[in-house]
Every structure is written in structure tokens, then in C-alpha cells.
Amino acid sequence: MLIAIFFGRRIIDRLQRMQVGEIIRNLGLEGQMKKTGTPTMGGVIIIISIIIPCLLVSKLENPYMILMLVSTLWLGTLGFMDDYKKLAKHDKEGMKGKYKIIGQVGIGIIVAGTMYMNPDMGIRVNHEVISAESGRVEQVIYENEMEHTPATTIPFVKDNNFNYSELTSFLHDNSETGGWIAFLLVTIFFVAATSNGANLTDGLDGLTTGCSAIIGVALVLMAYLGGNLMYSSYLNIMYVPGSEELVVYMAAFIGALVGFLWYNAYPAQVFMGDTGSLTLGGIIAIFAILIRKEMLLPLLCALFYIEDLSVMLQVFYFKATNGRRIFKMTPLHHHFQKAGNSGIDALIQRPIQPVPESKIVIRFWIIGIILAVCTFVTLKIR
């Protein structure tokens, strides 16, 4: 946090001298054009503020920490290349979408492949011992041996452990290998969906920064609890040996976002650009995958996925109806900025009056907090 606050000011000044300003399209949104020229690529501040503390205080031989650092640099480079193309070519579209997807698929393969090949990145599965008299859980015991298997946590069920090998049981002796392949596909999906969702959400001052910090708090608690045998047993959740080191990484992640929010809050003095937004979404997905909680992402990161879905639905409906729309504008947060009497032929015209940008951001944060709390509740509602 301190790195982001104190060194962030210098980086912002440097970006201003380099005339690295955001290209704003005239979308008819209140206050939008005033943002033209605001320094972008501020995601560099976030990345530096994560990497330096991790290099200083973490156990760098830990495979989980190594994967997170590699993923951060990989995604940061991908986002930087996108931002650079936008600024160098004065092209708002930036890098073609297929190249972003290739980069996201690449890091997904690296993460899933490393977890498959490294036997130290295993789990200890929890089992309930039910009292014959009361019918309640008497104690939770764990396997003595660490299992190197493609297992994860799913919500709402009695035994919330799920092995991807169950999906490929028809392969019989090769079901384990099939399970790892299924895990690979799930990893790629969540990395791409969350990274792009965070990117689409980054349209209002402080929106993606605040939402990501809230998600980070939920994930750091999950990593701490899942990396501690005593707390894992108490909560009856999967124990992931070695993952406790990820608490250091996520603490740096949260601190970096809080420090960046100092300058990114409305009215923003700097934007994170794709350098930040693509990186944040990818980090969140990969972190959840490493602590075996990726199936909780649809609830925890619902705001990101709703932003994804709003754009997809809008494009599909626009093409299917020759120009009609579902929302006044997408991604969804822009819908609330647009007046209902703007003349846009959309199915949903409410709200009629445009909502101030700062109010939209705060309300999204509140929803993010509710989603984070609900994500924890799902682990106990079985």
C-alpha cells in the first residue's frame, strides 16, 4: 500500500510527461469527455506494489508463490502490450481479442500443467465422522497422505469436495488423466472469463479497483483457512498444504489496490488501463484455482461475469433484431449512466434519470461485499 501511494505519485507524473493519456470516445455520458488525457497504464503501479513485497518477504521456493508471480508478470505484459498498441496507434480497440485470448489460454495451460506435474501441489481431503447417537458431525479427519488429484470445492452440497475425475469415470483406468484435462479446460475458462470481466468492468473511476479489493479480502481469508489444518478441520473444508504462503501474495494484492485507489477514486487521477484490469481478473481466477475454490468464483465474481454477459447479450440481440438493444449501453455500468429518454431503442429504459458515477461505483462495491459474504455462507449451507 505504501509503495502504491508514495511511488504511485511519481509514476503518474512520469506518465503525464510521457503524454500517456486515455483515449475517450464520445458516448454521450455525463462527465465522460472530461477524462480525456487522464494518464492510463497505471496498472504498472499495482503490479510493482505486488511484486516487490512478495520478493522481499515471501518464500520464493514455494510453488504456489512462484506461479502467482509468473502469472502476474505474464498478464501484466499482455495488458501492457494492449495499452501500448492503443496509445501508439491511437486505436481505442487496441490488441485484437484473439491475441488476448491466446495469452489467457497460455497462462491457464501453465497453471494447470504445473499443478498436474508438481506432486507437492496436492491436497488432504476431509471426511466427516457422524455420531451414531445424535446424527451430527462428531469430528473431521483428514487423509494421512497428501493426494495429488484434480479436486476442488463446490458449494451447497453435503460433501463439498468434488473430483474432476468423476466427470471422466467412463474412461475407467484413465479417468484420473481425463480429470486433469477437465481441470485444464475449467482453468482456461475461468482465467479468460474473469480477466475479460474485470477488463469490461473497468469503465468507472475506482470500480474495478474496489471490487477487486473486496474479492481479494474474501480470497485471502479462504487461503488462510484452507492452509491451516486446525481451521480447515473446524470449518470442514479441504486442507491445501503450502497454500498458506499465498496469504502473503494476496495481502500485497489488497494493499496495492488500496494504495492505487488513493489516486483512482473519483475523480480519477490515473486509470489502470488493460495493464491493470486484465491482470487483476486473471490474478483473482488463478488464485482461486490454486486454493481449489474456483467453483466459488461464479458467486464471488458475479459482477465481473454479469458485465461479460451484458456485452454478449447486447451484441447477440443487436444482430438478431437489426439494431435493437436490451440495455441502453454496455458494459452494464454504462447503462445506469444513460438517460432513459436518450432516444435509444432498448428493452430496458430504467433508470430514466442518469445515476451519478460515484453512486454507481459505491453501489457496485456494496453488492460486491454482499456477494463475498454469501460466498462464505455457501461453505456452511450444505
Secondary structure, 3 states (H helix, E strand, C coil): CHHHHHHHHHHHHHHHHCCCECCCCCCCCCCCHHHCCCECCCHHHHHHHHHHHHHHHCCCCCHHHHHHHHHHHHHHHHHHHHHHHHHHHCCCCCCCHHHHHHHHHHHHHHHHHHHHHCCCCCEECEEEEECCCCCCEEEEEECCCCECCCEEECCCCCCCEEEHHHHHHHHHHHHHHHHHHHHHHHHHHHHHHHHHHHHHHCCCCCHHHHHHHHHHHHHHHHHHHHCCHHHHHHHCCCECCCHHHHHHHHHHHHHHHHHHHHHHCCCCCCCCHHHHHHHHHHHHHHHHHHCCCHHHHHHHCHHHHHHHHHHHHHHHHHHHCCCCECCCCCCHHHHCCCCCCCCCCECCCCCCCCCCHHHHHHHHHHHHHHHHHHHHHHCCCC
